[in-house]
Each structure stands twice: as C-alpha cells, then as structure tokens.
Amino acid sequence: VVSYTAQCRIGEMRRTYTSGGTTVVEALLYTYFTSCEQRGRLQTVTLRRQVNGGAWTEIARAEFEYYGEADGVECVGDLKRIKAQVLSGTSWQDEAVYYFRYYQMGESNGFARGLKYVVAPESYNRLVASIGNPDNATDTQVAGFADRFIEYDANKRVKTVKVAGGTRSHTFTYTSSSHSNSYNNWKMKSVETRPGGSQRIVSTNYIGQAMVDEFKSGTQSWID
C-alpha cells in the first residue's frame, strides 16, 4: 500500500517486478463514493502499468454499483453490479457484468439482505437481450437466467444452490455433535449433495477448522 485516502481507506497499491532487464510497476487505484447514500463505498478499482519508469498505461477497471433508495428495496447499499471494463479510446467500456439480487424481509427460504441471485456475464447478456434492463425484471424472470439461486435454512445457512437457471441443484445439510470443544473433536458436519448424486462431506472442529474433507461418489470415497 502506497497511499490512503483522508478517510484512511486504501488509495493505491503497487507491486514491482523485473524480468530480462525490464522493470514493471503495476498499481491498483481505488476510488470511493463521496456523497449521498453511497458515501464511502468502493466505486472503482483501476489497474495501471508502468514500464521502466515511463508513462502509466491504464489496463482495466472494475466499477461497482449498489442498490439505492430509488430501487424501492430494503437492501440499500448492497452490491448490485460489478462491471469489468476496458479502455476504448478515452472512455471505459463494459466487457463483463455481474448482477446480484437479495432477499427482502418476509420472503420464504431467505432472510432480509441475504444473497439470492447471482447472474454471471454470459447469463447477464442473455437476460438483457431477453428482458431489457434487469432492474425492471421480476425475480421469476431473473431466476431463469441466474447462475446461482440460493436458499437458506432457519439458521441462515445455505440449504440449496440452484445453478444454470435452476436446472440443477446442490443441497446442503448440517449435523452438530455433542463432543467437547477440542481441536481434535468434530463439532459440525456439512454434507453437499451435488446434481449427479456425489457428495462432499466436511467435518470441522469447534473453531471451524476442517478436520476431514471427504468426496463420495457411489461406492467410492476419497478423503483429504
């Protein structure tokens, strides 16, 4: 880190490496919203590069968009979009867009501000082509394009992740033990059952460290 903002947030990070007599400095520049309801939230991260002390060249940028009061939802300030951008002339152009939606208070299988839908770039492009502005789409419309649709249990733990527009599901179950708190005793076992029926079973101790990570497929089992 080479600089901070007046609010003690990271302003710039750099790394330097030399190869074949060429010295390259890469920097990440951070900007933040300075007014209104998004004040203080991350706005952009720009990658730029300098070779042998020459001029800086901007390479790529990530731009962050958040839900606001105008969206009419409870998740004001939660992340709505991440735009991966490249420089075209003097302006930044979107190359890939990630889109996020969240549960509202009272919705089943979730909790207020819990992540509900994740739409990755290729799916986002199809959603825009089909619906237009995703902000105007219903949850049902978004669900048909979502790369992740997440449902939770009463303890706010993930119980189902539906992928590929809801066509396949990963389910999760959790079992706790009555063992005493010890690094060598398991306290929680989580089982992920995948679309094809295979399972990943992870047992953790009382501080959440993984003790056993097992993959099962049919009669075969592999333990890490």
Secondary structure in CASP SS format (residue, H / E / C, confidence):
PFRMAT SS
TARGET T0000
AUTHOR 0000-0000-0000
METHOD secondary structure of the structure
MODEL  1
V C 1.00
V C 1.00
S E 1.00
Y E 1.00
T C 1.00
A C 1.00
Q C 1.00
C C 1.00
R C 1.00
I E 1.00
G E 1.00
E E 1.00
M E 1.00
R E 1.00
R E 1.00
T E 1.00
Y E 1.00
T E 1.00
S E 1.00
G C 1.00
G C 1.00
T E 1.00
T E 1.00
V E 1.00
V E 1.00
E E 1.00
A E 1.00
L E 1.00
L E 1.00
Y E 1.00
T E 1.00
Y E 1.00
F C 1.00
T C 1.00
S C 1.00
C H 1.00
E H 1.00
Q H 1.00
R C 1.00
G C 1.00
R C 1.00
L E 1.00
Q E 1.00
T E 1.00
V E 1.00
T E 1.00
L E 1.00
R E 1.00
R E 1.00
Q E 1.00
V E 1.00
N C 1.00
G C 1.00
G C 1.00
A C 1.00
W C 1.00
T E 1.00
E E 1.00
I E 1.00
A E 1.00
R E 1.00
A E 1.00
E E 1.00
F E 1.00
E E 1.00
Y E 1.00
Y C 1.00
G C 1.00
E H 1.00
A H 1.00
D H 1.00
G C 1.00
V C 1.00
E C 1.00
C C 1.00
V C 1.00
G C 1.00
D C 1.00
L E 1.00
K E 1.00
R E 1.00
I E 1.00
K E 1.00
A E 1.00
Q E 1.00
V E 1.00
L E 1.00
S E 1.00
G C 1.00
T C 1.00
S E 1.00
W E 1.00
Q E 1.00
D E 1.00
E E 1.00
A E 1.00
V E 1.00
Y E 1.00
Y E 1.00
F E 1.00
R E 1.00
Y E 1.00
Y C 1.00
Q C 1.00
M C 1.00
G C 1.00
E C 1.00
S C 1.00
N C 1.00
G C 1.00
F C 1.00
A C 1.00
R C 1.00
G C 1.00
L E 1.00
K E 1.00
Y E 1.00
V E 1.00
V E 1.00
A C 1.00
P H 1.00
E H 1.00
S H 1.00
Y H 1.00
N H 1.00
R H 1.00
L H 1.00
V H 1.00
A H 1.00
S H 1.00
I H 1.00
G C 1.00
N C 1.00
P H 1.00
D H 1.00
N H 1.00
A C 1.00
T C 1.00
D H 1.00
T H 1.00
Q H 1.00
V H 1.00
A H 1.00
G C 1.00
F C 1.00
A C 1.00
D C 1.00
R E 1.00
F E 1.00
I E 1.00
E E 1.00
Y E 1.00
D C 1.00
A C 1.00
N C 1.00
K C 1.00
R C 1.00
V E 1.00
K E 1.00
T E 1.00
V E 1.00
K E 1.00
V E 1.00
A C 1.00
G C 1.00
G C 1.00
T C 1.00
R E 1.00
S E 1.00
H E 1.00
T E 1.00
F E 1.00
T E 1.00
Y E 1.00
T E 1.00
S E 1.00
S C 1.00
S C 1.00
H C 1.00
S C 1.00
N C 1.00
S C 1.00
Y C 1.00
N C 1.00
N C 1.00
W C 1.00
K C 1.00
M E 1.00
K E 1.00
S E 1.00
V E 1.00
E E 1.00
T E 1.00
R C 1.00
P C 1.00
G C 1.00
G C 1.00
S C 1.00
Q E 1.00
R E 1.00
I E 1.00
V E 1.00
S E 1.00
T E 1.00
N C 1.00
Y C 1.00
I C 1.00
G C 1.00
Q C 1.00
A E 1.00
M E 1.00
V E 1.00
D E 1.00
E E 1.00
F E 1.00
K E 1.00
S E 1.00
G C 1.00
T C 1.00
Q E 1.00
S E 1.00
W E 1.00
I E 1.00
D C 1.00
END
